[in-house]
């Protein structure tokens, strides 16, 4: 079992975005960049690491449009970083350049320092000065916002995800104690949970945002065996929708990719001829078939 890898479909160059993040985030690097044929032109793929969290980025001839339904929470923990308060301001100032403020960097009842920003590539980040007395979390935690028509279902979804993944467990749960505008009592202000060696967070929002989950940000599950692919594909498409090339939407509309490590490794190490054969085969698939991909890669 390998950790979940967030996948971002950028409107602009995936490589440029990766270089931007790596320029000011510690423990960050660009692992590889490659280009592949894609319907209507060429696709650019970049694998990069931000603060120890691995990402896969893609840019292609058409865009989907990144929105805040999936954001990335950055936990600045004074118990691990004595200069956390200084560093949160430094990172905020980088992300806000040509970006959009969603919640100003300020003091709130839940944190002495918090802000929500969409950067110049459209990616949303929540920066928070965490409570040193709380249970330690990774620096980066992908955060899911359940909006209409699935607002109020975050708690149910967490129970579903923790049942699907064998290492699933719940962490913090903070329901609303009373109605707060359109948000009803009992819906989640915040919760986090652990699946596939990865911490995720979730919240409900019944406000009329005009956006919801889409394919621009998805959660990629790297599978080493066909049994893993078959299991996660069946579990996550139940009540949802199967897509192409290992993509799917679950019953809450959240996008996942059930991927093969054969494919991921080939994008890094394959020759142009091997990659072209692999991509031609891959584009015909819904659920990924590892044996068929391997034969294409080997030219058999």
Rosetta blueprint (number, residue, H / E / L):
1 X L
2 X L
3 X L
4 X L
5 X E
6 X E
7 X E
8 X E
9 X E
10 X E
11 X L
12 X L
13 X L
14 X H
15 X H
16 X H
17 X H
18 X H
19 X H
20 X H
21 X H
22 X H
23 X L
24 X L
25 X L
26 X L
27 X L
28 X L
29 X E
30 X E
31 X E
32 X E
33 X E
34 X E
35 X E
36 X E
37 X E
38 X E
39 X L
40 X L
41 X E
42 X E
43 X E
44 X E
45 X E
46 X E
47 X E
48 X E
49 X E
50 X E
51 X L
52 X L
53 X E
54 X E
55 X E
56 X E
57 X E
58 X E
59 X E
60 X L
61 X L
62 X L
63 X L
64 X L
65 X L
66 X L
67 X L
68 X L
69 X L
70 X E
71 X E
72 X E
73 X E
74 X E
75 X E
76 X E
77 X E
78 X L
79 X L
80 X L
81 X L
82 X L
83 X L
84 X H
85 X H
86 X H
87 X H
88 X H
89 X H
90 X H
91 X H
92 X H
93 X H
94 X H
95 X H
96 X H
97 X L
98 X L
99 X L
100 X E
101 X E
102 X E
103 X E
104 X E
105 X E
106 X E
107 X E
108 X E
109 X L
110 X L
111 X E
112 X E
113 X E
114 X E
115 X E
116 X E
117 X E
118 X E
119 X L
120 X L
121 X L
122 X L
123 X L
124 X E
125 X E
126 X E
127 X E
128 X E
129 X E
130 X E
131 X L
132 X L
133 X L
134 X L
135 X L
136 X L
137 X L
138 X L
139 X L
140 X E
141 X E
142 X E
143 X E
144 X E
145 X E
146 X E
147 X L
148 X L
149 X L
150 X L
151 X L
152 X L
153 X L
154 X H
155 X H
156 X H
157 X H
158 X H
159 X H
160 X H
161 X H
162 X H
163 X H
164 X H
165 X L
166 X L
167 X L
168 X L
169 X E
170 X E
171 X E
172 X E
173 X E
174 X E
175 X E
176 X L
177 X L
178 X L
179 X L
180 X E
181 X L
182 X L
183 X E
184 X L
185 X L
186 X L
187 X L
188 X E
189 X E
190 X E
191 X E
192 X E
193 X E
194 X E
195 X E
196 X L
197 X L
198 X E
199 X E
200 X E
201 X E
202 X E
203 X E
204 X E
205 X L
206 X L
207 X L
208 X L
209 X L
210 X L
211 X L
212 X L
213 X L
214 X L
215 X L
216 X L
217 X E
218 X E
219 X E
220 X E
221 X E
222 X E
223 X E
224 X L
225 X L
226 X H
227 X H
228 X H
229 X H
230 X H
231 X H
232 X H
233 X H
234 X H
235 X H
236 X H
237 X H
238 X L
239 X L
240 X L
241 X E
242 X E
243 X L
244 X L
245 X L
246 X L
247 X E
248 X E
249 X E
250 X L
251 X L
252 X L
253 X L
254 X L
255 X E
256 X E
257 X E
258 X E
259 X E
260 X E
261 X H
262 X H
263 X H
264 X H
265 X H
266 X H
267 X H
268 X H
269 X H
270 X L
271 X L
272 X H
273 X H
274 X H
275 X H
276 X H
277 X H
278 X H
279 X H
280 X H
281 X H
282 X H
283 X L
284 X L
285 X L
286 X L
287 X L
288 X L
289 X L
290 X H
291 X H
292 X H
293 X H
294 X H
295 X H
296 X H
297 X H
298 X H
299 X L
300 X L
